[in-house]
């Protein structure tokens, strides 16, 4: 009872309620919340501290940045969900400023991609032994036929090239026309007519929801999620377009503290933990079925550990147990 009263008191302020509703929409930094709310840093920080103390939001630090997000489980999540249901959502002005913040983030990433499109394959190779990562991706996906593959954030189309011989049909999506031009040229030169690319946002995929008969049976995020401000939302959206029993494979960095990747290379997130990825899978109705870490050579400097996380729909896992 006391805990519930404490949460109600924390949420029972107009500004704190606005913050809570915003943080149910996206993970945001203090500076971004200041821009949206239009209040001073001390006031916003005080409100965030009270919401954290009540357990309604979570605070986590990555390098020199601090992110906030609404608590996703337990009584606090149930309460914030109930409050959201009773309201029409965040004020329209807050939503417009949130959209501006997101557009600014997207523009920064798109500008970087545009500037580096021609050499992106080379830049990626600096982070980890890409050949080993690609071998691991093939290993994780082998053993089951792939009818429909979606490569979310396809970039230069390297994953489509890699997996083209193993799939019946593949689609790569990206927000950068420059990247798609490179990918399209690669696919044409490789003779992969069954693979295509299109301009699309990983948060709003232009595909119908999957079911037992239709949808993608494999979705891949290869070195994409660390550029996104809300990777959890991208995973949930990917799961939406998967068919029943589909698989989702993430290949990305393990949590690290190389801040220069954020400042120099537009990385939004400095890698991910197992706990975080498992949380995404749970929210998307997926169950972790395999994981694999690929470490850089011992003598490498500032190279990162890449990890693969393979999720499978829980419906598929339950069917397997029943059988």
C-alpha positions, -999 to +999 in steps of 0.1 A: +000+000+000+027+025+010+046+018-023+016+024-044+008+057-025+044+067-031+042+061-068+009+080-070+024+110-051+054+110-075+031+109-106+006+134-091+024+165-105+017+179-140+053+181-150+062+147-136+032+132-154+044+148-186+078+133-181+065+099-173+043+099-205+072+110-226+095+083-212+069+057-221+074+069-256+112+069-258+145+067-239+157+103-234+185+123-219+181+152-195+191+177-222+165+163-246+138+164-218+147+200-211+142+208-248+108+191-248+095+202-215+109+238-216+120+239-180+154+245-164+179+217-158+176+218-120+138+215-121+138+187-147+165+168-128+146+172-095+114+158-111+134+129-126+149+121-092+115+119-076+102+096-104+133+074-100+129+072-063+093+060-067+104+034-092+084+047-120+114+054-143+149+040-146+182+058-150+212+043-167+246+057-176+265+051-208+298+069-210+292+106-204+255+103-212+226+095-189+194+080-202+160+077-186+131+054-195+098+043-180+100+012-159+089-017-180+079-044-155+061-048-122+037-025-103+053+007-116+048-004-152+012-013-145+005+020-129+021+041-156+003+021-182-030+027-164-023+064-162-015+065-199-048+047-206-067+074-187-052+102-206-051+111-243-013+108-242+014+134-238+004+170-246+005+177-284+033+203-280+054+177-261+049+152-289+059+177-315+091+186-297+098+149-292+094+144-329+119+172-334+144+156-311+140+123-329+144+140-363+176+157-351+190+123-340+180+108-373+196+137-393+229+133-375+230+096-382+219+101-418+245+128-423+272+105-411+260+076-433+259+099-463+294+112-456+308+076-451+287+055-474+314+046-498+338+034-470+313+020-446+324-016-451+359-006-443+349+013-411+330-017-398+360-039-403+379-018-377+356-028-349+358-066-349+369-095-372+340-092-397+348-125-414+343-144-381+311-125-374+297-134-408+307-171-404+289-171-370+257-155-386+257-183-412+262-209-385+233-195-363+209-195-393+218-228-409+197-259-405+163-244-414+152-231-448+148-193-451+118-184-472+116-147-464+145-127-450+143-091-437+176-072-432+167-042-411+192-014-416+208-031-445+233-003-451+256-013-480+237-046-484+265-068-472+242-092-453+220-096-483+250-106-503+261-130-476+227-147-472+214-145-508+224-181-517+205-194-486+172-176-490+142-177-514+135-140-511+152-112-492+144-075-485+167-050-471+155-017-456+174+015-447+167+052-441+197+063-463+191+066-501+229+067-505+234+034-487+205+018-507+222+029-539+253+011-530+234-020-519+213-020-550+244-019-572+260-048-552+229-069-556+227-062-593+264-070-598+260-102-578+230-114-599+208-116-568+175-108-584+156-124-556+169-097-532+157-061-531+161-030-511+137-002-502+137+030-482+120+024-449+123+031-412+130+002-388+105+017-364+077+017-390+083-012-414+061-011-445+049-047-442+018-064-430+018-081-396+029-117-397+009-148-387+011-185-389+013-185-427+027-152-438+055-129-428+093-130-425+108-162-411+141-145-404+148-109-394+184-097-390+198-066-372+235-065-381+254-036-365+223-015-366+208-012-331+236+009-316+226+037-339+190+038-327+176+058-298+150+031-291+163-003-301+136-021-281+109-005-302+127-017-334+129-053-321+092-052-313+084-038-347+105-065-364+087-092-344+054-078-357+062-086-393+076-121-385+056-153-392+048-177-363+079-195-354+102-169-370+137-161-358+153-128-351+191-125-350+210-095-336+247-090-342+260-061-323+286-049-297+288-060-262+286-031-237+317-010-238+331+024-228+346+037-261+331+071-260+348+082-292+324+059-312+296+081-301+312+114-307+331+105-339+309+078-355+273+087-344+268+056-322+238+063-301+244+034-277+277+019-265+268-017-269+243-039-251+241-063-222+225-098-222+199-085-197+189-057-220+186-079-251+166-105-231+142-077-221+137-068-257+130-104-266+105-107-238+087-076-249+086-089-285+073-123-275+106-140-284+127-165-264+165-166-265+175-198-283+213-192-288+240-166-283+276-164-293+304-139-286+332-131-311+362-116-294+388-095-312+424-107-314+443-103-282+467-078-297+439-056-311+435-020-297+401-004-294+384-033-311+351-045-297+335-078-288+306-086-311+278-108-299+250-127-316+217-131-299+191-154-317+155-151-306+126-174-316+089-169-311+077-185-279+049-201-298+075-221-318+094-230-286+062-242-269+052-263-299+086-279-298+082-288-262+047-303-268+060-324-296 
